Amino acid sequence: MRREGIEQKDIAVVLKISPSTVSREIGKHKRMDGRYDASSAEHKAQVKRGNSKYQGMKIEKNQELKKTIIAELKAKRSPDEIAGRMRREKRSPRVNKDAIYKWLYSAYGERYCKLLCTKRKRKKRQKKITKREMIPNRIGLEWRPEEGRHAEGDTFLSPKGNKAAVAIVGLREEKYLGARKISDMKTESMKQAIWEIQNEIQCDTLTLDNGIENREHELFGMETYFCDPHAPWQKGFIESSIGLIRRWFIPKGTDLNTVSQEQLDSYLEIFNNKYRKSLGYSSANEAREKSDILKNISNPVALQPRI
C-alpha cells in the first residue's frame, strides 16, 4: 500500500489499527535507505524482543537491590540466605535464589562469583582404611535418647608433620558452633577443649566419631555416643560445617599453628550469624537465644535402646 502511494491513515483503516501505530512501525523498522520492508521489519522486531529480557535483568535494573546483594555476598551469605531473608522481611523489590544465581552466572555478575563458596569438582578419593584402637566403654548411637539437646563433635587437623588441630562442637537443632584450637590430638588436649566449649554450649549428649582422641570420653562431663565405623553422615551437621570452614577460611593444607583462637572465633561468628533455611532464615545466634529462653536444659535421660 505504501508503494502504491496510499496514505498512512487509509492504511490504518484497512489494517484496523491507529494511524499513529502505522507511523511508529514505519519510523522504528524502516531500512537504512528509508524504505519499509516487511521481512526486514520482522527481523528487527524479533531481535528487539529477544533482547528485551536477559539474565540478571531485574538485579541490573535496580542498583539498590544489586548493592544489597553484593554486600550480603561479601558478608559470606549464600544466595539462598539472601533470598530467604528478603522474603521473611517482606522486602520490595526482592528476588529468589535462582534469580541471584542467574545474575551471578551471567556476564553482568560473573565477577562476583568469587564471593560464593566454591564447590568440589572431583569426587574425593577415599583414604585407605587403617586399623583403629578400640575406645573403652563405647556406647553406640542407637542408644542415644530421642529427648534432650544433642550436640555433635569432631576435629580437623594440620597437614602431616604439624600437630596443631581444632576441636569443634555444634548443636544440631540450633546450628550453633563452638571450637577450640588444640596443640595436639592427645586425649588430654581433647578433654580440655571439650570442657571449655561446654561453658559456651550447653547440651545433654555429644555424638563423636571413633577417633582415638575421644578415648577419655567418660571424663567429658556429658553423655557421649559414637557413630558407626566409617559412617560420618550420622553426624552430618558437624561434618558439613567443617567442610564450609575449610572452603571459606582454612583450606586443606593450612598449618593451624598460623591460625589464632581469635581468628577462629571470628570465623565461627560469621557462621553463627548465617541465615539458615532450616531455622526459617534465622541465624544460629537468634535460635540459640530463643531456645535458652523457652526451655531449660533437660536432664540426661536413662539409657534406653531406640526401637
N, C-alpha and C positions, 0 to 999 in steps of 0.2 A: 504493500500500500504506500510505503514511503517512496519507493522507486517510481510509482505511478503519480506521485505528487499530491496524494491525499493529505489533508491537514490532520494534525495530531488530535484535535477534538473529535473529528469524524472517525479516526482510528479507534479512539476511546469508546465511541458509541457502538462500533462493530464488536469490539472485544468486551464490552460491558464492564469497563473499569473507568477510573477517574482520569481526566486528561493529564493531571499532574503526575500520575503513575507512569503514563507513556513518556512524559518529559524526563522523569528521573531515570527510567530504564535506558533511554537513548543517551542521556548525559553520562551515566555511570559505565555503560558497557559498550560504547562505540569504539571503533578501532582507532589506531593512531592517525590514519588519514581522514578521520571524521565520519567515515561511513559506518552504518549499523549493519552487522551481520549476525544472524540468529545463532549459528553454531559457535562463533567466537564469543558472543554474549553468554551463552550457556556455559562454556568453559570457564569464563571469568567468574560467573556466579557460583559454580561448583568449587573453585579454588577458594573463594571468599568464605563459603560455607564450611569448607574443610578446615580453614584456619580460624574459624570463629571460636572454637574451643580447643584448648591444648592442656597437656598435663601440668598440673600445678597452677592453673589459671586463677582459681579462687584465692589462693595464697598470694600469688604475684600481684593481683589487682588490689589487695588490701595490705598496705605496708605495715599498719599497726599489728595485724594478725601475723604477718611474716616476722616482725621483730619479736613478738611474743614467743613464737615457736622456736626461733633461733636462740633466744635467751634460755628457754627451757631445755633445749638440746645441750647448751653449754653447761647447764646445771646437772648434766647426766640423767635427764629424763628421757624415757623412751617415747616414741610416737603414741603407743597405747596409753601410757601415763598421761601425756599431754591432752590427748583427745578425751580420755575418760574424765579428767579433772574439769575440762571445759564443759562437758555435758553435765557433770554433777553441779557445777556452779552456775549452769544455765547462761553461759556467756553468749553473746551475739556480736559479730558472727563467730561461728565455730566450724570446725571440720572434724571428720572422723580420722582414725589412724590410717586407713587406706589412702585417703587424700594426701596425708602428710608423706607417706612412703612414695606415692606417685610423684609428688613435688620433689622429694629428695633424689629420686632416680631419674628425674628429667634434667635437661641442660640448665635449668634455672636454679635448681637446688643441689646439684651434684657436689658442689664444693663443701657442702655441709654434711656430707655422708661420713666424713672423718669423725664427726661427733657421735655417731652411732656406736653401739657395742659391736665389735667385729664378730663374725660367725666362722666357725671352723669349716674349712673347705674339704678336708680329707678326714676319713674315718680314723679315729685314734687307734693306734696299734696297741694291742693288749700286751702288757708285760708278762714275762714268764712267771708262773705261779710258784712261789717258794714256800717251803715248809714253815709253818708258824708255831711258835711256842704257845702252849695252852695257857689260858687265863684261869686262875683258880676261882672256884665258886661262880662261874659264869652263868648268868640267867638269860635264857633266850627271849627274843622279842615277843614271842607268842604268849608269854606270861605277863606282859605289861597290862595293867588295868585300863579299861576304857576311860574311866573318870580321871580327872586330875589335869594338871598343867604340864604338858610334855615338852621337853627340850631335846635337841639333837646336838651332838658334839663331834668334832673331828680335828685334824691337824693338817697343815701343809708346810712343806719343807723347802730349804735351800737346795741348790744343786749339790751333787756329791762332792765331798771334801769340806763342806761347811755344815756345822752342827745346828745353827740357828733355825728356829721353826716358829710357827704361830698356832696356838690353841684357840679354837673358835667354837662358840656355843650359840645356838639360835632357838628361839621359841617358835614352835610350829604354827600355833594359832595366830599370834600377833606378828609373826615375821620379823621379830626383833633380834639383832645380832650383838654379841659382845665377844671380845677377843683379847688375848694377852700374848705378847711376844715371849718366847722361852729360849733359853740359851742352848738347850739340847733336848733330845727326846727321851731322857731318863724319866722313870716313874715319879721321882721326887719333883721334878720340874713340872710335869703334867698335873700332879696333885696340887701344887701351889697355885698354878694357873686357874684350875677349876675353883679353888677356894676364893680367889679374887673375883672371878666372874660371877660367883654366886652372890656377892654383895650387890651386883648390878642387876642380875637376872634371877628372879625367884621362880622356882619350879619344883614340881613334885618328883619327876622322873627325868633321867638323862639317857638317851639312846646313843650308843657308841658302836664303832666297828671293832674288829678283833685285833687291833694293833697292840703290841706288847707294852706300849707306854701306858695302857689302861690296866695294867696288871694289879695295881693297888686301888681298884675302883671302890672297894668296900670302905675306903677312907675318904671318899669324895664328899660325904655328908648328905647324900641323897640316894634314892633307889636307882640303880643303874641296870640297863638292859642292853643286850648285844644283838646286832644284826646277824643273819646267817652268813657263813663264809662266802666271800666274793659276791655279796648282794648289796652294793652301795645304794641301790634305788630304794631300799627300805628306810633310809633317812635322806630322802630326796631333797628336802629344803636346804639342808646344810651343804650338800654336795653341789647343788646349783649355785648357792651363794658363793662358795669358794671359787667356782668357775667364773662367776661375774667379777669377783675381786681380782682374779688373775687377768681377765681380759681388760678391765678398766685401769687398774692401778699397779698390780705387781705381776708382771708377765713371768711365765715359767723361765727359769734360769736366773732369776734375780737373787742375789745374795741378801738374805734377810737381815744380815748384820748391818746393812746400809739403811734399813727401814726402822725408824724410831717408833716407840709406843705412841708418841704424839701424832705422827703421821698415820699410823694405823687407826687411831681413834678418829681422825678427821675423815678417813675413807669410810669407816663404819657409819659416821654421822650422815654422810651422803646417802648410804643405803637405807638407814633407818628413817630418812625423810622422803624416800621414794614413794610415789603414789602407786599402790598395788591394786590390781583388778580384784584379787581375791578378798581384799579388805574394803571393797566398794570405793576404790580410789582414795582411801585414806592412807596415811603413812603409818609405819610401824610405831613411831613415837606416839601418834594420836591413838592408835589401837591399844597400845600398852597403857597409856594414861586412863583410857576408858575402862579397860579390863581391871586395873588396880582399884578403881573407884567402885565398880559394880560388884566385884566378887572378891572374897577373901581367898588366900592361898589354901587350897584344900589339903586335908591331912592325907598322908600316904595310905593307900588302900591295901588291905590284906591281899597277898598274892593269890590269885585265882587264875587258872588256865582259861584262855579265851576259847569260846565254843565256835 
